[in-house]
Amino acid sequence: MTPTTNPTPATDPSDPGHRTDPADPADFHVFDTTLRDGSQREGINLTVSDKLTVARYLDEFGVGFIEGGWPGAVPRDTEFFRRAKEELVLANAVLVAFGATRKAGTTAAEDPQVKALLDAEAPVVCLVAKSHDKHVSLALRTTLDENVEMVRDTVSYLRAAGRRVFVDCEHFFDGYRANPEYAARVVATAHEAGAEVVVLCDTNGGMLPTGVREIVAEVHAGTGARLGIHAQDDTGCAVANTIAAVEGGATHVQCTANGYGERVGNANLFQVVGNLELKKDMRVLPEGGLRDMTRISHAIAEVVNLAPSTHLPYVGVSAFAHKAGLHASAIKVDPDLYQHIDPALVGNDMRMLISDMAGRASIELKGRELGYDLSNDKDLVGRVVNQVKEREAAGYTYEAADASFELLLRDESMGRARFFTLESWRVISEQRGDGAPVNEATVKLHANGERIVATGEGNGPVNALDRALRLALARIHPQLATFELVDYKVRLLEGRHGTDAITRVLVETSDGKQEWSTVGVAENVVAASWQALEDAYTYGLLKAGLTPGGTGTEG
């Protein structure tokens, strides 16, 4: 529920019919700063087109405010706001321009950076202001009184120009601990000058939730200002600190998609919103937004060119994955016994992981997930459990190789599906005198009543083997033309080391519509790769609706 210390909202966020409205100054604010603070993460370098795309995803998710960047200070951000006027149509969010209070010794009307904020024509401006006395003296090199006047003048000027104004009090919590009277004075000044929200920033990310809650409540009671929270994640508490601030009276939360940000990042937008909606029973998104959470999280990860973290709460592919047999037994009775929410609420799915920890319940649930009803065949389930345990002991893993597990399950229940039988394969790797490597593979196999011999060349031995296998089967199974190897991983297994180590290969294949993963294990990396490729082709052809025939009949 909304804390009783909050200003009375125009509508109650705990009302199931409530819809967050960023145009309403009294409503709860979900403020995203992925395009500004989030883009400061090491490894993220967004183009203007990237920023426009991310903004559209954030708007689709339903955030109330999108901070686009710092116009006038960063040329790319200036261009973003220029293009946004023509290209960005927002259904839920309001665009925000970020900047700083005027410089010391001048006026807001004369400061070119403040003018650039107006030129951006964003309806909201978020100003960063110093609230830590030490930073005023050492970074701004001005007096405490002048810093307060810089806040008052800039906020008043922008308000008179028709802008909504938020003020980010940088290093607020550290400043409050060092000089609480001065930090609170900056907040009160911004509020009195017309700032709609004054945001308390844990810029160094060193706070813990109890301290955040207490300070937010004190500042709210002492100033009467509407407060927000901006938490960095240096202690791993950014999300918890954000929720604590809401409990202390904040009605504005600043976050980034997937927690992107400088150093270790910011409060994760999806975790904060998920916790507010599902744990605090607050309506902070438009209806239906929460069900798009996983899709939006992964889509933004693709735009910023960072692989989605598999273990993020709510949206990670492992967020509702179960491996231990004890868990599976309980989930078979009631999924809620080992899940804090229904994953469908955030657009995610429950997954059963098959490993040497798997028991009968895990196998039954995984079979059900794959479309096999194993509930009345205890012997089959027992055989599959034994096969999984034996193979995992030998180095196989089925956690990330669902296709290979489904083939194993099919083998035990229906017999091996064979679209071809192998006679032999051979790979030759040659290093020429001119430095050019040559890799050639030959496969001999039987398919559709024929003996086929095919040779392929590639940039490596596995690539050559893959091409040879495709050439051999292309005429009989033209569907292979749509198959593409999209990922290939090799791992040396524990126990034996160096060049004689046991090797595990994971292959991910796509037909343009879906992807599947297969595994192979052998002392030879090429032999392990062959196993994974054979499973990948077999699985893909089965999913294409083909029935094994000729010399590839089942059995």
Secondary structure, DSSP 8 states (H G I E B T S, - for coil): ---TTS---SS-TTSTT----TTSTTS-EEEE-TTTTGGGSTT----HHHHHHHHHHHHHHT-SEEEEE-TTTSHHHHHHHHHHHHH---SS-EEEEEEE---TTS-GGG-HHHHHHHHTT-SEEEEEEE-SHHHIIIII-S-HHHHHHHHHHHHHHHHHTT-EEEEEEETHHHHHHH-HHHHHHHHHHHHHHT-SEEEEEETT----HHHHHHHHHHHHHHH---EEEEEB-TTS-HHHHHHHHHHHT--EEEEBGGG--STT-B-BHHHHHHHHHHTS----S-TTSGGGHHHHHHHHHHHTT----TT-TTTSTTTTEE-SHHHHHHHHH-GGGG-SS-GGGGT---EE--STT--HHHHHHHHHHHT---TT-HHHHHHHHHHHHHHHHTT---TT-HHHHHHHHHHHHH----S-EEEEEEEEEEE-TTS-EEEEEEEEEEETTEEEEEEEEESSHHHHHHHHHHHHHTTT-GGGGG-EEEEEEEEE-TTS-GGG--EEEEEEEE-SS-EEEEEEEESSHHHHHHHHHHHHHHHHHHHTT----GGG---
